[in-house]
Amino acid sequence: MWFQQDGATCHTAIETIDLLKAALLNFPFATVSKSKSAHAAEHLAQKSGSIALVGRNTERLNEVCDRIKNAGAPTPLLIVADVSSEAERIITETIKHFGKLDILINNAGILSRDTIETVDLDEYERIIKTNYACNAITKSTALDLAPKVIFEGIRVNAFNPCVIKTGILTSGFRLSSEQADEFVDSLKNVYPVGRAGECTDTSAAIEYLISDSASFLTEILLPVDGGEMTKFHI
């Protein structure tokens, strides 16, 4: 998902290490209506944004586009593409359409049920191309770009979510609706805040990181995990 905000005063790249999300706005596992990517796109579209939606599934992109238009937001640019092999075309088409690209949100991720013993080379390469080492890349890219005048204002941050209630629980992990509900309910005893994450939580994190309120933040790995990580640092 690529988000371009008119009149933005800074440029931001946001990535995620959540491997439960499919490539950008392509959802081979989760239903669109229950995905974090779709919710974030609809949420940001209401914030005076001009948005390009990117994914491999035209039908599902159109579903999100229709919901955005029906909510009164500007019609998004739809780009059918695979981020693992067509990133340059995605950026080129976005800039050609809008004249600029202020904010980039790489919400790509794919899920594989293979183990290190069963995965073949093609599947391994597909996973690596999409689910790259986000934490390390976020930090190294932020430090590399920050001191360069030509890239002035570019910030690179990541949000790292825990389990978020989406359709991935049933379609990706092959749980029944009842099993998914039981799993989500069990998380109230796992996460310190006493509940599983919602799409509204991740959308709010994205909105903050791309806003001027976070203009002094770069190289941030923002946990959106209900306090889960704190348990490992006490």
Order of alpha helices (4+ residues) and beta strands (2+ residues): beta-beta-alpha-beta-alpha-beta-alpha-beta-alpha-alpha-beta-alpha-alpha-alpha-beta
